[in-house]
Amino acid sequence: MRLVATCARGTEGAVRGELASLGMRHLRGARGAVTFEGRMEDGMRACLWSRTAMRILAPLSAFPCPDAAALYDGVRTVDWTEWLTVKTTLAVDATGTAPGLHHAGFVALKVKDGVVDSLRDALGARPDVDTRDPDVRIVVHLARGQAELSLDLSGAPLYRRGYRTAIQDAPLKETLAASILALGEAALDRPFLDPLCGSGTLAVEHALSARRIAPGIRRPFGFQRWPRYRGEWQSTWDRMKEEARVGALPRAPAPIRASDFSEDALDAARRNARAAGVEEDVAISLADARSVEPFGEGGTFCTNPPYGERIGGQPLQLAGFYRGLGEAARRFHGWSLLVLSGNLLLERNLGLRPEWTHRLWNGPLEVNLVRCRVP
Ligand SMILES: C[S@@+](CC[C@H](N)C(=O)[O-])C[C@H]1O[C@@H](n2cnc3c(N)ncnc32)[C@H](O)[C@@H]1O
């Protein structure tokens, strides 16, 4: 079957590379999604192991959708008794648009009507809707006059690893942090530093990768509540998780450091590292980013600097801060510098020539991932 990994715009390359390394085949990238082929078990494996994808979907049907009536009729051609009983709750999420179908709420309602009417005709009763915590989440995507109906294997989006207990200002999504590390090829067996760590997302994600800890090992997934799960997939899933547990390394192979000048940020980073099971791997300490010193060789200096308010917000102050950060980074001879920049002032003031820049979206913000080699 065809499966879909949805993702943030700009991270498709990271998702493709990751799915290829998981052995997924026939990978194709589109904006905000990568499709691949496999069995439902492969979708489950992608849920367990993908650090970069947002959701894993299993498409059930695609059909032309010129209007609401065609949408309802198309929904009714699917045999929903394979996926739902009258006791399973459902929710429908809608994305995209088609002519006359511009309101996600209305599109979701039409699909929900088609599903519950089909089940009522087949089973004599209607399942309940639970938009907050459904057993089965159905996704409808409208584009180019077509509707595609999918089941969402993930449940909560995959960036919810289950370890983030503490949030600081402007935290990165876990999936974006993992994409930055993958796109920037942060070496797992070399030292790592984030000197503006906030709640520690980059360092924690790096530690999880370095220890080969499956990002989904601590959380439940949507497919575990499907009626077919117990009979068909549970033992495979249990085995997959056991293999993941056995394969994790006891310690990260190289030192990982995270620092910040805010005690509150450090407190959040410590709590998150502990909840993720990597507190022994990430050394978290108080430091001004402009005074950090290198340790070890060939490491990655990877960070997401503030864009404004907290360091003054005035162009002159910002430029000064970024110059100071660049001076610190230039002491890390032989390291790679990986910076998520939302501000051109930063790129201009680092004093290093970028090897490449890559456009990403941090939520609604367009940002640049910049990689430099420190000579
Ligand atoms: C955008 S946040 C980083 C968010 C982080 N990537 C996360 O996912 O939580 C920037 C951080 O830089 C810290 N910071 C600002 N100026 C600093 C300085 N001179 N030295 C150390 N930390 C600083 C702030 O306290 C803040 O936590």
The ligand as an SDF file (V2000), in Angstrom:
LIG
                    3D

 27 29  0  0  0  0  0  0  0  0999 V2000
   15.0810   30.8350   20.6610 C   0  0  0  0  0  0  0  0  0  0  0  0
   15.5600   30.2890   22.2510 S   0  0  0  0  0  0  0  0  0  0  0  0
   16.1400   28.6490   21.9640 C   0  0  0  0  0  0  0  0  0  0  0  0
   15.0030   27.6780   21.9850 C   0  0  0  0  0  0  0  0  0  0  0  0
   15.4660   26.2580   21.9680 C   0  0  0  0  0  0  0  0  0  0  0  0
   16.0310   25.8830   20.6710 N   0  0  0  0  0  0  0  0  0  0  0  0
   14.3150   25.3120   22.3430 C   0  0  0  0  0  0  0  0  0  0  0  0
   13.9240   24.4630   21.5170 O   0  0  0  0  0  0  0  0  0  0  0  0
   13.7780   25.4540   23.4430 O   0  0  0  0  0  0  0  0  0  0  0  0
   17.0220   31.1700   22.5200 C   0  0  0  0  0  0  0  0  0  0  0  0
   17.6570   30.9850   23.8920 C   0  0  0  0  0  0  0  0  0  0  0  0
   18.8470   31.7550   23.9260 O   0  0  0  0  0  0  0  0  0  0  0  0
   19.0690   32.1680   25.2650 C   0  0  0  0  0  0  0  0  0  0  0  0
   20.0380   33.2800   25.2340 N   0  0  0  0  0  0  0  0  0  0  0  0
   19.8920   34.5240   24.7200 C   0  0  0  0  0  0  0  0  0  0  0  0
   21.0540   35.2160   24.8130 N   0  0  0  0  0  0  0  0  0  0  0  0
   21.9560   34.3730   25.3850 C   0  0  0  0  0  0  0  0  0  0  0  0
   23.3270   34.5080   25.7300 C   0  0  0  0  0  0  0  0  0  0  0  0
   24.0260   35.6230   25.5100 N   0  0  0  0  0  0  0  0  0  0  0  0
   23.9500   33.4250   26.2690 N   0  0  0  0  0  0  0  0  0  0  0  0
   23.2740   32.2750   26.5260 C   0  0  0  0  0  0  0  0  0  0  0  0
   21.9670   32.1230   26.2340 N   0  0  0  0  0  0  0  0  0  0  0  0
   21.3050   33.1500   25.6710 C   0  0  0  0  0  0  0  0  0  0  0  0
   17.6960   32.4950   25.7790 C   0  0  0  0  0  0  0  0  0  0  0  0
   17.6630   32.4100   27.2090 O   0  0  0  0  0  0  0  0  0  0  0  0
   16.8350   31.4290   25.0900 C   0  0  0  0  0  0  0  0  0  0  0  0
   16.6310   30.3250   25.9380 O   0  0  0  0  0  0  0  0  0  0  0  0
  1  2  1  0
  2  3  1  0
  2 10  1  0
  3  4  1  0
  4  5  1  0
  5  6  1  0
  5  7  1  0
  7  8  2  0
  7  9  1  0
 10 11  1  0
 11 12  1  0
 11 26  1  0
 12 13  1  0
 13 14  1  0
 13 24  1  0
 14 15  1  0
 14 23  1  0
 15 16  2  0
 16 17  1  0
 17 18  1  0
 17 23  2  0
 18 19  1  0
 18 20  2  0
 20 21  1  0
 21 22  2  0
 22 23  1  0
 24 25  1  0
 24 26  1  0
 26 27  1  0
M  CHG  2   2   1   9  -1
M  END
$$$$
